[in-house]
C-alpha cells in the first residue's frame, strides 16, 4: 500500500528493513522458528551465543518462571564455532534479513578467536559480543562489570572481525554509562542493552535453590523499567547507536524504547510466550505510525520530552 510508513532504520553501519530483531538465546539459531513464521519479515535475527568449542551448558533444572518473567541458567549451551559455520549458517544465509551472530568467550583471547573464525563467512551482517560472561583468568568476575575489561574484549573483537561489532552490556553494574563509554572508545559500532539481571528462586518445601546453578538471569516484563532507564542513560552518554532489549512484549513496549532513543529493539522472553511476537510488534508499529500520520519510524526515535 502506498501509504504504509517507512520502517527502515540504520543502526551504525547496518541497514535494517525494520527495527525489530530477536534477542540472542531466545530464538535458537533462527531456523527452528521457520515453520511458525516468515523470518524474512523480521528486521534481523540474533542467534544464540557461539563459543569457540561446543558447550553443553548447565545441569537442569535450568528455567524457572517468576512473576512477570523467568529465570534461566542455560549456561550458554551451543554447538560451537565449527558446527555453526558448517551446519547452521548455510540455512541462515538463505534468509533476506540481517543475521547477527552473538559470541562469547572465557578470556579476551577466546573472544578474538571466535571473531576471527567468523571472518569471510557469507551471510553474517554483524557480530554481537556478550560481555556478561565470567572471566576465568580473573576469578569468574564478568567482563562486562569492569570498564577496562569491557574495553579490552571490545578492542580484541574489533581487531579480529570483518563485520560491524555490537557489544551487549550487562545491567549488573553501578553505572552503565561508564561501561558504554569504555566500549565506544574501544571501537564498538553499536550497543545492545540490557542483558539479564542476576536473580534466584528457592523451593520452600525442599529448601534448595530451584535452579541447579543456584542463580540465573532474570528476563521478561519485570525488568523492562530497568532496561528502559539504562537504555536512556546509554543513549545520553554515547554517540554510537543503541539497541534496546528487556521485557518487550508488544509494540507499545517497543515504542517506549524507540522514543527513549534506541534505534532498534530486540524481542526475547516474549518469543517463549508467542513465537510470532516480533511480527505482531512490526504490525503494531506500522498501525501506530499510520494512526498518527507518521511517515517513517525514524521520526519517533529519540523524541522523549524530559522535563
C-alpha positions as CSV (number, residue, x, y, z in Angstrom):
1,X,0.0,0.0,0.0
2,X,1.3,3.4,-0.9
3,X,0.5,5.0,2.5
4,X,2.5,2.4,4.5
5,X,5.0,4.1,6.8
6,X,8.7,3.5,6.2
7,X,10.1,1.3,9.0
8,X,13.6,1.0,7.6
9,X,16.3,2.0,10.1
10,X,20.0,2.4,10.2
11,X,22.0,1.2,13.2
12,X,25.5,2.3,12.6
13,X,26.8,0.5,9.5
14,X,23.7,-1.8,9.5
15,X,20.7,-1.1,7.3
16,X,17.6,-2.9,8.7
17,X,14.2,-3.3,7.0
18,X,12.6,-2.5,10.4
19,X,13.8,-2.0,14.0
20,X,12.5,-5.4,15.3
21,X,15.1,-8.1,16.0
22,X,15.1,-11.3,18.0
23,X,17.3,-11.5,21.2
24,X,20.1,-14.0,21.5
25,X,19.3,-17.1,23.4
26,X,15.6,-16.8,22.9
27,X,15.3,-17.7,19.2
28,X,17.7,-20.6,18.8
29,X,19.6,-20.4,15.5
30,X,16.6,-18.9,13.8
31,X,15.7,-21.8,11.5
32,X,13.8,-23.5,14.3
33,X,11.1,-20.8,14.0
34,X,10.8,-21.0,10.2
35,X,7.8,-23.4,10.4
36,X,6.0,-20.9,12.6
37,X,6.6,-17.6,10.8
38,X,8.1,-15.7,7.9
39,X,11.6,-15.0,9.2
40,X,12.2,-12.6,6.3
41,X,9.7,-10.1,7.8
42,X,12.0,-9.5,10.8
43,X,14.5,-6.7,10.9
44,X,17.1,-9.2,12.0
45,X,17.8,-12.4,13.9
46,X,20.4,-12.6,16.6
47,X,21.5,-16.2,17.0
48,X,22.2,-17.8,20.4
49,X,25.7,-17.3,21.7
50,X,28.5,-19.1,19.9
51,X,31.7,-20.1,21.6
52,X,35.0,-21.4,20.3
53,X,34.1,-25.0,21.2
54,X,30.8,-26.8,21.8
55,X,29.3,-26.3,25.2
56,X,26.6,-28.4,26.9
57,X,25.6,-25.8,29.4
58,X,24.4,-26.2,33.0
59,X,22.6,-29.1,34.6
60,X,18.8,-29.0,34.8
61,X,16.6,-27.5,36.1
62,X,17.7,-24.5,34.1
63,X,14.5,-22.5,33.8
64,X,12.1,-21.2,36.5
65,X,9.1,-19.0,35.9
66,X,8.8,-15.9,38.0
67,X,6.2,-13.2,38.4
68,X,6.2,-11.2,35.1
69,X,9.2,-13.1,33.8
70,X,11.6,-16.0,34.1
71,X,15.0,-17.1,35.4
72,X,17.3,-19.0,33.2
73,X,20.6,-20.7,33.8
74,X,21.1,-22.4,30.4
75,X,24.8,-21.9,30.7
76,X,25.3,-20.7,27.1
77,X,24.9,-24.2,25.6
78,X,25.7,-24.2,21.9
79,X,27.2,-26.2,19.0
80,X,30.5,-24.3,18.8
81,X,32.0,-22.2,16.1
82,X,32.9,-25.0,13.6
83,X,29.5,-26.6,13.7
84,X,27.7,-23.3,13.5
85,X,29.6,-22.4,10.3
86,X,29.0,-25.9,8.8
87,X,25.5,-26.7,9.9
88,X,23.6,-23.6,11.0
89,X,24.9,-20.7,8.9
90,X,24.0,-22.2,5.4
91,X,20.3,-22.1,6.3
92,X,20.6,-18.6,7.7
93,X,22.4,-17.4,4.6
94,X,19.2,-18.0,2.6
95,X,17.2,-15.5,4.6
96,X,16.5,-12.0,3.4
97,X,17.1,-10.3,6.7
98,X,20.1,-9.4,8.8
99,X,21.8,-12.2,10.7
100,X,23.8,-11.2,13.7
101,X,26.0,-13.7,15.5
102,X,26.3,-13.4,19.2
103,X,29.7,-14.6,20.5
104,X,31.3,-15.1,23.9
105,X,34.5,-16.4,25.4
106,X,36.2,-17.3,28.7
107,X,39.1,-15.0,28.0
108,X,39.9,-11.9,25.9
109,X,41.9,-14.2,23.6
110,X,38.9,-16.5,23.1
111,X,36.7,-13.7,22.1
112,X,39.2,-12.7,19.4
113,X,39.5,-16.3,18.2
114,X,35.7,-16.6,17.7
115,X,35.5,-13.3,15.9
116,X,38.5,-14.3,13.7
117,X,36.8,-17.6,12.9
118,X,33.8,-15.8,11.5
119,X,35.9,-13.7,9.1
120,X,34.9,-14.2,5.5
121,X,31.8,-16.1,6.3
122,X,29.0,-15.1,3.9
123,X,25.6,-14.3,5.4
124,X,26.6,-12.6,8.6
125,X,25.6,-8.9,8.9
126,X,27.3,-8.2,12.3
127,X,28.7,-9.6,15.5
128,X,27.1,-9.1,18.9
129,X,29.5,-9.6,21.8
130,X,28.2,-10.9,25.1
131,X,30.4,-9.5,27.8
132,X,28.3,-10.8,30.6
133,X,30.4,-14.0,30.7
134,X,32.8,-14.9,33.5
135,X,36.5,-14.1,33.1
136,X,38.2,-17.3,34.2
137,X,41.5,-15.5,34.5
138,X,40.0,-13.0,37.0
139,X,38.3,-15.4,39.4
140,X,35.0,-15.5,37.5
141,X,34.1,-11.8,37.5
142,X,32.1,-10.9,34.4
143,X,33.9,-9.0,31.8
144,X,31.1,-6.5,31.5
145,X,31.2,-5.3,35.0
146,X,34.6,-3.6,34.6
147,X,35.1,-0.8,32.1
148,X,38.7,-1.8,31.4
149,X,37.9,-5.4,30.7
150,X,34.9,-4.5,28.6
151,X,37.1,-2.2,26.5
152,X,39.8,-4.9,26.1
153,X,37.3,-7.5,24.9
154,X,35.7,-5.0,22.5
155,X,39.1,-3.9,21.1
156,X,40.2,-7.5,20.5
157,X,36.9,-8.4,18.7
158,X,37.0,-5.2,16.6
159,X,40.6,-6.0,15.6
160,X,39.7,-9.6,14.6
161,X,36.3,-9.0,13.0
162,X,35.5,-8.0,9.5
163,X,31.9,-7.1,10.3
164,X,30.3,-4.4,12.4
165,X,30.7,-5.1,16.2
166,X,27.8,-4.6,18.6
167,X,28.5,-5.0,22.3
168,X,25.8,-6.3,24.6
169,X,26.1,-4.8,28.1
170,X,25.4,-6.3,31.5
171,X,23.0,-4.4,33.8
172,X,24.7,-5.8,36.8
173,X,26.8,-2.7,37.3
174,X,26.6,0.5,39.3
175,X,26.8,2.9,36.4
176,X,26.0,1.6,32.9
177,X,27.4,4.8,31.3
178,X,31.0,4.1,32.3
179,X,30.8,0.7,30.5
180,X,29.0,2.2,27.5
181,X,31.6,4.9,27.1
182,X,34.5,2.5,27.5
183,X,33.1,0.2,24.9
184,X,32.5,3.1,22.5
185,X,36.1,4.3,22.9
186,X,37.3,0.8,22.2
187,X,35.7,0.8,18.7
188,X,32.2,-0.7,19.0
189,X,29.8,0.2,16.3
190,X,26.7,-0.1,18.5
191,X,25.5,-1.3,21.8
192,X,22.8,-3.7,22.9
193,X,21.3,-3.4,26.4
194,X,20.4,-4.9,28.7
195,X,21.3,-8.5,29.3
196,X,19.6,-10.3,32.1
197,X,19.7,-9.3,35.8
198,X,21.1,-11.8,38.2
199,X,18.5,-13.5,40.4
200,X,17.5,-16.7,42.2
201,X,14.5,-18.7,43.4
202,X,14.0,-21.1,46.3
203,X,12.0,-24.3,46.6
204,X,10.5,-23.7,50.1
205,X,9.5,-27.3,50.6
206,X,12.9,-28.8,49.9
207,X,14.7,-25.6,51.0
208,X,17.1,-25.7,48.0
209,X,17.6,-23.4,45.0
210,X,15.1,-24.0,42.2
211,X,17.9,-23.7,39.7
212,X,20.7,-26.3,39.7
213,X,23.1,-23.4,39.1
214,X,21.6,-21.6,42.1
215,X,21.4,-18.2,40.3
216,X,20.3,-17.3,36.9
217,X,19.4,-14.5,34.6
218,X,16.1,-12.7,35.1
219,X,14.2,-11.6,32.0
220,X,10.7,-10.6,30.9
221,X,8.4,-7.7,31.7
222,X,9.7,-7.4,35.3
223,X,13.0,-5.9,34.0
224,X,11.6,-3.6,31.4
225,X,11.7,-0.4,33.5
226,X,15.3,-1.1,34.4
227,X,16.2,-1.8,30.8
228,X,14.4,1.4,29.6
229,X,16.2,3.5,32.2
230,X,19.6,2.1,31.3
231,X,19.0,2.5,27.6
232,X,18.2,6.1,28.1
233,X,21.3,6.6,30.2
234,X,23.4,5.0,27.5
235,X,21.8,7.0,24.7
236,X,22.7,10.2,26.5
237,X,26.3,9.0,27.2
238,X,27.5,7.8,23.8
239,X,27.4,8.8,20.2
240,X,27.0,5.2,18.8
241,X,23.6,3.7,18.3
242,X,21.8,1.7,21.0
243,X,19.6,-1.3,20.6
244,X,17.1,-1.8,23.5
245,X,16.1,-5.1,24.9
246,X,14.4,-6.2,28.1
247,X,10.8,-7.3,28.7
248,X,9.4,-6.0,25.4
249,X,6.1,-7.9,24.9
250,X,4.2,-5.7,22.4
251,X,4.5,-2.7,20.1
252,X,3.8,-0.2,22.9
253,X,6.8,-1.5,24.8
254,X,8.9,-1.2,21.7
255,X,7.8,2.4,21.2
256,X,8.9,3.3,24.7
257,X,12.5,2.2,23.9
258,X,12.4,3.9,20.5
259,X,11.1,7.2,22.0
260,X,13.8,6.9,24.7
261,X,16.4,6.9,21.9
262,X,17.0,3.2,21.0
263,X,17.3,2.8,17.2
264,X,16.1,-0.8,17.3
265,X,14.7,-3.3,19.8
266,X,15.2,-7.0,20.4
267,X,12.4,-9.3,21.5
268,X,13.4,-12.1,23.9
269,X,11.3,-13.8,26.6
270,X,8.1,-12.9,24.6
271,X,9.2,-15.5,22.0
272,X,8.5,-18.2,24.5
273,X,5.0,-16.9,25.1
274,X,4.2,-16.4,21.4
275,X,6.7,-17.2,18.7
276,X,5.2,-14.5,16.4
277,X,5.6,-11.6,18.8
278,X,8.2,-9.9,16.7
279,X,5.8,-9.9,13.7
280,X,3.0,-8.6,15.8
281,X,5.2,-5.7,17.0
282,X,6.1,-4.8,13.4
283,X,2.4,-4.7,12.6
284,X,1.7,-2.6,15.7
285,X,4.4,-0.1,14.8
286,X,3.0,0.2,11.3
287,X,-0.5,0.8,12.6
288,X,0.7,3.3,15.2
289,X,2.6,5.3,12.5
290,X,-0.4,5.3,10.2
291,X,-2.8,6.3,13.0
292,X,-0.7,9.3,13.9
293,X,0.3,10.2,10.3
294,X,4.0,9.5,11.0
295,X,5.6,8.8,7.6
296,X,8.7,7.0,9.0
297,X,9.7,5.2,12.2
298,X,12.8,7.4,12.2
299,X,10.6,10.4,13.2
300,X,9.8,8.6,16.5
301,X,13.3,7.8,17.7
302,X,14.7,9.9,20.5
303,X,11.7,12.1,20.8
304,X,11.4,11.8,24.6
305,X,10.5,15.1,26.2
306,X,12.3,15.3,29.5
307,X,11.1,17.9,32.0
